[in-house]
């Protein structure tokens, strides 16, 4: 009876999860702006994904789409001086590039600019983060994260603690890291699938440490511009890692599930081979990674903590490249990357600890009262991983 209930619970959670998460694992809403400030105004360049503009009611097929987008951005991102909002003036319409809308405009102030206000999604349910970077004279660039609750960035130091003021510098990147992992559903699902079969807190710590080592390494390599693999391949590997870890966890819970491993693995490899957007070298890597992982996992035992730690660290490498995407999109100057990397990575680790601190006691409590939460979570993770994997392979 317990196995029967677990199966139904897993199927139900799987359907609910796929319905709620939607078609993408990364559902964060974000945009970026780059400011060059002077004594009586500023020049700003803003980059926002076009999908974010559709959430604001703009239709890319409409003839006036670019002019409407320009007006919306200029109204939603304002520069102020002591007299009020500065006057915005755009010489050209926004340009469209690789799914983004890029708009540049100039702001004329009566006096010295004092602060930026971001109200793009103020009347929407969307949780939007706007990353703003400021270059002023010869000073080092500064960065702030503007959200619905922290919508104002004061450019003078004495105002940084004001209500509604955005965090800046390392603090801003720390907050961005926390938000990034807690709202990155694929990373969350991977961690939950990883620890769902852990029997002791020590095992959770070891596995989380392996993941941390792996993603910290590649996050640093990507942000410091030492290595930047193709984002499509990285995202596909991240989804694949969820499926493989979920299968491994399912087998550890019930050895009878092992008979599903071979057809599932074959289906994963077939999807990779049929992908129209992945280069053959990426497909070969997916095939090799899948076969290697399944082979090593089949040889693992209850005492194989070292092997599982190594495999977790290896998967962490791909997740680290995924984490780096938002920082790379900001085109940070070289002198700002180390502090950004430090703050962001600390934020990711803090968010990871918060997630594990909430999930682990819940899993233990469910196990004590014989609630089949672990099988249901494993089934849901496998389903979401396969869904994201197919979505990313066929782009």
C-alpha positions in Angstrom: 0.0 0.0 0.0 2.8 2.4 0.8 4.4 1.9 -2.6 1.0 2.4 -4.3 0.5 5.7 -2.4 4.0 6.8 -3.2 3.4 6.3 -6.9 0.2 8.3 -6.9 1.8 11.0 -4.8 4.7 11.2 -7.2 2.5 11.5 -10.2 0.4 14.2 -8.6 3.4 16.2 -7.5 4.9 15.8 -10.9 1.8 17.3 -12.7 1.6 20.1 -10.2 5.3 20.9 -10.5 5.3 21.0 -14.3 2.1 23.1 -14.3 3.5 25.7 -11.8 7.1 25.9 -13.1 6.1 26.4 -16.7 8.2 26.0 -19.7 11.5 27.4 -18.3 13.5 26.7 -15.2 14.9 30.2 -15.0 11.7 32.3 -14.5 13.5 35.2 -12.9 12.7 38.6 -14.4 15.6 40.9 -14.8 17.1 43.7 -16.9 20.3 45.7 -16.9 21.3 49.3 -17.4 24.7 51.0 -17.7 25.0 54.7 -16.7 27.6 57.3 -17.7 27.1 60.2 -15.4 28.1 63.9 -15.8 27.5 67.1 -13.9 24.1 67.9 -15.5 22.8 64.5 -16.7 23.7 61.0 -17.8 23.7 58.7 -20.8 22.0 55.3 -20.1 22.0 52.0 -22.1 19.4 49.5 -21.1 19.2 45.8 -22.0 16.0 43.9 -21.3 14.8 40.6 -22.7 11.8 41.0 -25.1 9.8 38.4 -23.1 9.8 40.8 -20.2 8.2 43.5 -22.4 5.5 41.1 -23.3 4.6 40.8 -19.6 4.1 44.6 -19.7 1.6 44.3 -22.6 3.8 45.1 -25.5 3.4 43.1 -28.7 6.6 42.6 -30.8 4.6 42.2 -33.9 3.0 45.6 -33.5 4.4 48.3 -35.9 4.9 50.7 -33.1 6.6 48.2 -30.8 10.0 49.8 -30.6 8.7 53.3 -30.0 6.3 52.0 -27.4 9.1 50.1 -25.7 11.3 53.2 -25.7 8.6 55.3 -24.0 7.9 52.6 -21.4 11.6 52.2 -20.5 12.2 55.9 -20.3 9.2 56.3 -18.0 10.0 53.3 -15.9 13.7 54.1 -15.3 14.1 57.7 -14.2 17.0 59.9 -13.2 16.3 62.6 -10.6 18.1 65.8 -9.4 17.1 68.1 -6.6 14.4 69.6 -8.8 12.7 66.4 -9.8 12.9 63.9 -12.8 15.4 64.8 -15.5 14.3 65.1 -19.1 14.8 62.1 -21.3 15.8 62.3 -24.9 16.5 59.4 -27.3 18.1 60.0 -30.7 17.4 56.5 -32.0 14.7 53.8 -31.5 15.8 50.7 -29.6 17.5 47.9 -31.4 16.7 44.2 -31.3 19.5 41.7 -30.8 19.4 38.0 -29.8 16.1 38.2 -28.0 17.0 41.4 -26.2 15.8 45.0 -26.7 18.6 47.5 -26.3 17.8 51.2 -25.8 20.1 54.1 -25.3 19.0 57.6 -24.3 20.3 60.8 -22.7 18.9 62.5 -19.6 19.2 66.3 -19.1 19.0 67.6 -15.5 18.8 71.1 -14.1 21.4 70.3 -11.5 23.6 67.4 -10.4 21.9 64.0 -10.7 21.1 62.5 -7.3 19.3 59.2 -7.7 17.8 56.6 -10.1 14.3 55.3 -9.6 13.1 52.0 -11.2 9.3 51.4 -11.5 9.1 49.1 -14.6 7.0 46.4 -12.9 5.6 48.4 -10.1 2.0 47.6 -11.1 2.7 44.0 -12.0 2.9 40.7 -10.0 6.2 40.0 -11.6 9.2 40.0 -9.2 11.7 42.0 -11.3 15.3 42.7 -10.5 17.1 45.5 -12.3 20.9 45.6 -12.2 22.2 49.1 -12.7 25.9 49.9 -13.2 27.3 53.5 -12.8 30.5 54.9 -14.2 31.1 58.4 -12.9 34.2 60.4 -14.0 37.4 58.4 -13.2 35.9 56.6 -10.2 35.6 52.8 -10.0 32.3 51.6 -11.4 29.5 50.9 -8.9 26.5 48.6 -9.1 23.1 48.3 -7.4 20.2 45.9 -7.6 16.8 47.6 -7.8 13.6 45.7 -7.0 10.0 46.5 -6.1 10.9 47.1 -2.5 14.3 48.6 -3.1 13.5 50.8 -6.1 15.7 53.8 -5.6 19.5 54.1 -6.0 21.0 57.3 -4.5 24.3 58.3 -6.0 25.4 60.1 -2.9 26.7 58.0 0.0 24.7 59.7 2.7 21.4 58.4 1.3 22.2 54.7 1.0 20.3 53.7 4.2 17.1 55.4 3.2 13.9 53.3 3.0 13.4 52.0 -0.5 17.1 52.4 -1.3 18.8 49.7 -3.3 21.8 47.8 -2.0 25.0 48.4 -3.8 28.5 47.0 -4.4 29.3 43.6 -2.8 26.0 43.8 -0.8 24.0 44.1 -4.0 25.7 41.1 -5.6 25.3 39.1 -2.4 21.5 39.7 -2.5 21.5 38.8 -6.3 23.2 35.5 -5.5 20.6 34.5 -2.9 17.8 35.4 -5.2 19.4 33.7 -8.1 19.6 30.2 -6.5 16.3 30.4 -4.7 14.4 31.3 -7.8 16.5 29.1 -10.2 14.1 26.1 -10.2 16.5 23.8 -11.9 19.2 24.3 -9.3 16.7 23.9 -6.5 15.3 20.7 -8.0 18.8 19.3 -8.4 19.7 19.9 -4.8 16.5 18.4 -3.5 16.9 15.3 -5.7 20.5 15.0 -4.4 19.7 15.0 -0.7 16.3 13.2 -0.8 18.0 9.8 0.0 20.5 11.1 2.5 20.2 9.2 5.8 22.3 11.6 7.9 23.0 15.3 8.1 26.7 14.5 7.6 25.9 13.1 4.2 23.9 16.2 3.3 26.9 18.4 4.3 29.3 16.3 2.2 27.1 16.3 -0.9 26.4 20.1 -0.6 30.2 20.7 -0.2 30.9 18.8 -3.4 28.3 20.8 -5.3 29.8 24.0 -3.9 33.3 23.2 -4.9 32.3 22.3 -8.4 30.1 25.3 -9.1 32.4 27.8 -7.3 35.2 26.8 -9.6 33.4 27.2 -12.9 31.6 30.3 -11.7 35.0 32.0 -11.1 36.3 30.8 -14.5 33.3 32.2 -16.3 33.1 35.5 -14.5 36.8 36.1 -14.8 36.5 35.4 -18.6 38.9 32.4 -18.5 36.3 29.9 -19.8 32.8 30.4 -21.2 31.2 27.4 -22.9 28.1 27.8 -25.0 25.1 28.6 -22.8 22.8 26.2 -24.6 25.0 23.2 -24.0 25.4 24.2 -20.3 21.6 24.5 -19.8 21.1 21.1 -21.4 23.7 19.5 -19.2 22.1 21.1 -16.1 18.7 19.5 -17.0 20.4 16.2 -17.7 22.1 16.3 -14.3 18.7 16.5 -12.6 17.4 13.5 -14.5 20.4 11.4 -13.7 20.5 12.3 -10.0 16.8 11.7 -9.7 17.2 8.2 -11.3 20.0 7.4 -9.0 18.0 8.5 -6.0 15.0 6.5 -7.1 17.2 3.3 -7.4 18.5 3.9 -3.9 15.0 4.0 -2.6 13.7 1.0 -4.5 16.1 -1.4 -6.4 13.2 -2.4 -8.6 13.3 1.0 -10.3 16.6 0.0 -11.9 14.7 -1.7 -14.7 13.6 1.7 -15.8 17.1 3.1 -15.9 18.0 1.5 -19.3 15.0 2.7 -21.3 15.1 6.1 -19.7 18.8 6.4 -20.5 18.2 5.3 -24.1 15.4 7.9 -24.4 17.8 10.7 -23.1 20.4 9.7 -25.7 17.9 9.6 -28.5 16.7 13.1 -27.6 20.3 14.3 -27.7 20.9 12.7 -31.1 17.7 14.2 -32.6 18.4 17.7 -31.3 18.5 20.3 -34.2 20.3 23.0 -32.1 23.1 21.1 -30.4 26.5 20.6 -32.2 27.6 17.0 -32.6 30.4 17.5 -30.1 27.9 18.5 -27.4 25.7 15.5 -28.3 28.8 13.3 -27.9 29.5 14.8 -24.5 25.9 14.2 -23.4 26.1 10.6 -24.5 29.5 10.0 -22.8 28.4 11.8 -19.6 25.2 9.8 -19.4 26.8 6.4 -20.0 29.6 7.1 -17.6 27.3 8.3 -14.8 24.9 5.3 -15.2 27.9 2.9 -15.2 29.5 4.4 -12.1 26.2 4.7 -10.3 25.4 1.0 -10.9 28.7 0.1 -9.3 28.1 2.3 -6.3 27.3 0.9 -2.9 25.9 2.2 0.4 29.6 3.0 1.3 30.2 4.8 -1.9 30.2 8.3 -0.4 33.4 9.2 -2.2 32.1 8.3 -5.6 28.8 10.2 -5.1 30.7 13.2 -3.8 32.9 13.2 -6.9 29.9 12.9 -9.3 28.1 15.7 -7.4 31.2 18.0 -7.8 31.3 17.1 -11.5 27.7 18.1 -12.0 28.4 21.3 -9.9 30.8 22.3 -12.7 27.9 22.7 -15.1 25.7 24.5 -12.6 28.5 27.0 -12.0 28.6 28.0 -15.6 24.8 28.4 -15.4 25.1 30.7 -12.3 27.6 32.9 -14.1 25.2 33.8 -16.9 23.6 36.8 -15.1 27.0 38.3 -14.2 28.3 37.8 -17.7 25.3 39.5 -19.2 26.1 42.6 -17.2 29.4 43.0 -19.0 31.2 44.1 -15.9 34.6 45.9 -16.2 37.6 43.8 -15.2 38.2 45.8 -12.1 34.7 45.0 -10.7 34.6 41.3 -11.4 36.4 40.0 -8.4 34.1 41.8 -5.9 31.1 40.9 -7.9 32.2 37.3 -7.9 32.8 37.3 -4.2 29.5 38.8 -3.2 27.5 36.7 -5.7 29.1 33.4 -4.7 28.6 34.1 -1.0 24.9 34.9 -1.8 24.6 31.6 -3.7 26.1 29.6 -0.8 23.8 31.4 1.7 20.7 30.7 -0.4 21.8 27.1 -0.7 22.2 26.7 3.0 18.8 28.3 3.6 17.2 25.8 1.2 18.9 22.8 2.8 18.1 24.0 6.3 14.4 24.1 5.4 14.3 20.9 3.2 16.3 18.5 5.4 14.1 18.7 8.6 11.0 18.4 6.4 12.3 15.2 4.7 13.3 13.7 8.1 9.9 14.5 9.6 8.1 12.9 6.6 10.2 9.8 6.8 9.4 9.4 10.5 5.7 9.5 9.9 6.0 7.3 6.8 4.8 10.0 4.5 6.1 9.1 1.0 7.5 12.5 0.3 10.9 11.3 -0.9 9.5 9.1 -3.7 7.1 11.8 -4.8 9.9 14.4 -4.9 12.2 12.0 -6.8 9.5 11.4 -9.4 8.7 15.1 -9.7 12.4 15.9 -10.1 12.8 13.3 -12.9 9.8 14.6 -14.7 10.8 18.2 -14.6 14.4 17.3 -15.6 13.2 15.4 -18.6 10.9 18.3 -19.6 13.6 20.9 -19.3 16.1 18.7 -21.0 13.9 18.2 -24.1 13.0 21.8 -24.1 16.6 22.9 -24.2 17.7 20.4 -26.8 15.0 21.5 -29.2 15.4 25.1 -28.3 
